[in-house]
């Protein structure tokens, strides 16, 4: 019944083409891991459109994820992107597994995220290509030092991902038990995040993509592009405007645009 969750990646070469590395042959090294994470973050958007458009809970079957993200050139959200990325890493020679994550606020909420841990020469690295907000632009080595602005530190029986703040302080971002999660472990979390009544992804459209010099994102009816040379903050006018933005800034094909009216959104 759940065999499709454990299937191997159908085509590593197609995955490399999707993230702008066509024809390259990754080595299972930390240098290549950084390169792969950056390429993924700048080519495949965080995209929770199914949840908002139709209230759907996305499939986590590897072939379904591959068809959606690689063949149809869509994005996905954490359980989709990190599950497929983990499968890809294994296909190109990495030792990798998924962990379940608590996204910290001023309290510890239920787990609602996942990330990938890689092990290279006995050393662990935290990797996340599926968070719709700031994440490390590369792997974070388990050595207590900052890498890409983040570090992993022990927190009792757990691990904590911390971010260095602009004022030189530290912010606790994610908490997790460093134990390999089975693909079936993500099924109830996938529904909790996407399909339950009151899910934020069902009420607000969220799309986000890292750029080499900034970020571009949609939140509700708000469209923002912040780079070193350009700064846009404006309201999305209508569904045609949304379709154009998705094509131009996120590379999402026109036929993949949502059918729900953008008017059914919080304002700017």
C-alpha positions as CSV (number, residue, x, y, z in Angstrom):
1,X,0.0,0.0,0.0
2,X,2.9,2.4,0.8
3,X,5.5,0.9,-1.5
4,X,5.5,4.1,-3.7
5,X,6.9,6.1,-0.8
6,X,10.0,4.0,-0.8
7,X,10.6,3.9,-4.6
8,X,14.0,5.0,-5.9
9,X,14.4,8.3,-7.8
10,X,13.4,7.6,-11.4
11,X,16.1,9.8,-13.1
12,X,19.0,11.6,-11.4
13,X,20.1,13.3,-14.7
14,X,16.6,14.8,-15.1
15,X,16.8,16.1,-11.5
16,X,20.2,17.7,-12.2
17,X,18.8,19.4,-15.4
18,X,15.9,20.8,-13.3
19,X,18.3,22.5,-10.9
20,X,20.6,23.9,-13.6
21,X,23.4,21.3,-13.3
22,X,22.7,19.3,-16.5
23,X,25.6,17.1,-17.5
24,X,27.5,17.4,-14.2
25,X,28.4,14.4,-12.1
26,X,28.2,15.2,-8.3
27,X,30.6,13.6,-5.9
28,X,29.2,12.7,-2.4
29,X,31.3,15.5,-0.8
30,X,30.4,18.5,1.4
31,X,31.4,20.9,-1.4
32,X,29.0,19.2,-3.8
33,X,26.3,19.1,-1.1
34,X,26.5,22.9,-0.8
35,X,26.4,23.3,-4.5
36,X,23.3,21.0,-4.8
37,X,21.4,22.8,-2.0
38,X,22.1,26.2,-3.6
39,X,21.1,25.0,-7.0
40,X,17.9,23.5,-5.6
41,X,16.9,26.6,-3.7
42,X,17.5,28.9,-6.7
43,X,15.6,26.7,-9.3
44,X,12.7,25.0,-7.5
45,X,10.3,27.2,-5.6
46,X,8.6,26.5,-2.3
47,X,5.0,26.2,-3.6
48,X,1.9,25.2,-1.6
49,X,-0.5,26.0,-4.4
50,X,-2.5,22.7,-4.3
51,X,-3.4,23.3,-0.7
52,X,-4.7,26.8,-1.4
53,X,-6.2,26.1,-4.8
54,X,-8.2,22.9,-4.1
55,X,-7.5,22.0,-0.4
56,X,-5.6,19.0,-1.6
57,X,-3.0,17.1,0.5
58,X,0.0,16.4,-1.8
59,X,1.1,12.9,-2.6
60,X,4.4,11.9,-1.2
61,X,4.9,9.0,-3.6
62,X,8.4,9.4,-5.1
63,X,7.1,9.0,-8.7
64,X,4.3,11.5,-8.1
65,X,6.8,14.0,-6.6
66,X,9.2,13.4,-9.5
67,X,6.5,14.0,-12.1
68,X,5.3,17.1,-10.4
69,X,8.5,18.8,-9.4
70,X,10.9,17.6,-12.2
71,X,8.8,16.8,-15.2
72,X,6.0,19.4,-14.7
73,X,8.5,22.0,-13.4
74,X,6.5,22.8,-10.3
75,X,7.6,23.4,-6.8
76,X,6.4,21.9,-3.5
77,X,6.5,22.3,0.2
78,X,8.6,20.8,2.9
79,X,7.4,17.2,2.9
80,X,7.5,17.1,-0.9
81,X,10.8,18.9,-1.5
82,X,12.9,17.4,1.2
83,X,11.5,13.8,0.6
84,X,12.5,14.1,-3.1
85,X,15.8,15.8,-2.4
86,X,16.7,13.0,0.0
87,X,15.9,10.4,-2.7
88,X,18.0,12.3,-5.1
89,X,21.0,12.5,-2.7
90,X,20.9,8.8,-2.2
91,X,20.8,8.3,-6.0
92,X,24.0,10.2,-6.4
93,X,25.9,8.5,-3.6
94,X,25.1,10.3,-0.4
95,X,24.1,8.7,2.9
96,X,20.9,10.7,3.8
97,X,17.8,10.4,5.8
98,X,14.8,12.6,6.8
99,X,14.1,14.0,10.2
100,X,10.9,15.5,11.6
101,X,11.1,19.1,12.7
102,X,9.4,21.4,15.3
103,X,9.4,25.0,14.0
104,X,10.1,27.1,17.1
105,X,8.2,30.2,18.2
106,X,8.1,31.4,21.8
107,X,6.9,27.8,22.5
108,X,7.4,24.4,20.9
109,X,4.5,23.6,18.6
110,X,3.6,20.2,17.1
111,X,6.0,18.9,14.4
112,X,5.1,20.5,11.1
113,X,8.2,20.3,9.0
114,X,11.0,18.0,7.9
115,X,14.6,18.3,6.8
116,X,17.4,16.0,5.5
117,X,20.5,14.9,7.4
118,X,23.6,13.8,5.3
119,X,26.5,11.8,6.7
120,X,29.8,12.3,4.9
121,X,32.9,10.6,6.3
122,X,31.2,10.1,9.6
123,X,30.2,13.8,9.9
124,X,26.6,14.9,9.9
125,X,25.2,17.9,7.9
126,X,21.8,19.5,8.3
127,X,20.1,20.3,4.9
128,X,16.8,22.0,4.2
129,X,15.4,22.8,0.7
130,X,11.7,22.9,1.7
131,X,11.1,25.8,4.1
132,X,9.1,28.8,2.8
133,X,11.3,31.3,4.4
134,X,15.0,31.9,5.3
135,X,17.1,28.7,5.4
136,X,20.8,28.0,5.2
137,X,22.1,28.3,1.6
138,X,24.1,25.1,2.0
139,X,24.7,22.3,4.5
140,X,25.2,23.0,8.2
141,X,28.0,20.8,9.6
142,X,27.5,19.4,13.1
143,X,30.4,21.1,14.7
144,X,28.7,23.9,16.7
145,X,30.1,26.6,14.3
146,X,28.1,28.8,12.1
147,X,27.8,27.8,8.4
148,X,25.7,29.9,6.0
149,X,24.5,31.9,9.0
150,X,23.3,28.9,11.0
151,X,24.6,26.3,13.4
152,X,23.4,23.0,14.9
153,X,23.8,22.6,18.7
154,X,22.7,20.0,21.3
155,X,19.5,20.8,23.2
156,X,18.9,18.1,25.8
157,X,18.0,14.9,23.9
158,X,17.4,17.0,20.7
159,X,19.3,19.0,18.2
160,X,18.6,22.7,17.6
161,X,19.2,24.7,14.5
162,X,20.1,28.3,15.5
163,X,20.3,31.4,13.3
164,X,22.8,34.2,13.8
165,X,20.8,37.5,13.9
166,X,21.7,40.8,12.4
167,X,22.6,42.2,15.8
168,X,25.0,39.4,16.5
169,X,22.6,37.4,18.7
170,X,21.2,33.9,18.2
171,X,17.7,32.8,17.4
172,X,16.5,29.2,17.9
173,X,14.7,28.2,14.7
174,X,14.1,24.4,14.6
175,X,14.2,21.6,17.1
176,X,14.4,17.9,16.1
177,X,15.2,14.4,17.3
178,X,18.1,13.3,15.1
179,X,16.5,9.9,14.2
180,X,15.7,8.7,10.7
181,X,11.9,9.1,10.0
182,X,10.3,6.5,7.8
183,X,8.4,7.9,4.8
184,X,5.1,6.7,6.3
185,X,5.9,8.8,9.4
186,X,5.3,11.9,7.2
187,X,1.8,11.0,6.1
188,X,-0.1,12.3,9.2
189,X,2.1,15.3,9.3
190,X,1.5,16.0,5.6
191,X,-2.2,16.0,6.2
192,X,-1.9,18.1,9.4
193,X,-0.1,20.8,7.6
194,X,-2.0,20.8,4.3
195,X,-5.5,19.4,4.8
196,X,-6.9,20.0,8.2
197,X,-9.5,22.7,8.7
198,X,-7.7,25.9,9.7
199,X,-4.5,25.1,7.9
200,X,-2.7,28.3,6.9
201,X,-1.8,26.8,3.5
202,X,-5.5,26.4,2.7
203,X,-6.3,30.0,3.3
204,X,-3.2,31.9,2.1
205,X,-1.2,31.4,-1.2
206,X,2.5,30.9,-0.5
207,X,5.2,30.7,-3.1
208,X,8.9,31.5,-2.5
209,X,12.1,31.3,-4.4
210,X,15.7,32.2,-3.4
211,X,17.6,34.2,-5.9
212,X,21.4,34.5,-6.2
213,X,21.1,38.1,-4.8
214,X,17.8,38.0,-2.9
215,X,14.4,36.5,-2.8
216,X,11.0,36.6,-4.6
217,X,7.8,35.5,-2.9
218,X,4.0,35.6,-2.9
219,X,2.0,35.8,0.3
220,X,-1.7,36.2,-0.1
221,X,-2.2,39.0,-2.6
222,X,1.2,40.4,-1.9
223,X,4.0,40.0,-4.5
224,X,7.6,40.9,-3.4
225,X,10.9,40.9,-5.2
226,X,14.0,42.0,-3.2
227,X,17.4,41.9,-4.8
228,X,20.5,44.1,-4.8
229,X,19.2,46.1,-7.7
230,X,15.4,45.8,-7.6
231,X,12.8,46.2,-4.9
232,X,9.1,45.4,-5.6
233,X,6.2,45.2,-3.1
234,X,2.8,45.3,-4.7
235,X,-0.6,43.8,-4.7
236,X,-1.4,41.1,-7.3
237,X,-4.1,42.6,-9.4
238,X,-6.0,39.5,-10.6
239,X,-5.6,35.9,-11.7
240,X,-4.0,36.9,-15.0
241,X,-1.4,38.9,-13.1
242,X,-0.8,36.0,-10.8
243,X,-0.3,33.6,-13.8
244,X,2.2,36.0,-15.3
245,X,4.1,36.4,-12.1
246,X,4.3,32.6,-11.6
247,X,5.7,32.1,-15.1
248,X,8.1,35.1,-15.1
249,X,9.5,34.9,-11.6
250,X,9.1,31.3,-10.5
251,X,9.3,29.4,-13.8
252,X,6.0,27.7,-13.2
253,X,4.3,26.8,-16.5
254,X,1.1,28.7,-17.3
255,X,-1.0,25.5,-17.4
256,X,0.0,24.8,-13.7
257,X,-1.5,28.1,-12.5
258,X,-4.2,27.8,-9.8
259,X,-7.9,28.1,-10.7
260,X,-9.0,29.7,-7.5
261,X,-9.5,33.4,-7.7
262,X,-6.8,35.5,-6.3
263,X,-9.5,37.8,-5.0
264,X,-10.2,35.2,-2.4
265,X,-7.1,36.3,-0.4
266,X,-6.1,38.7,2.3
267,X,-5.2,42.1,0.9
268,X,-1.9,43.8,0.6
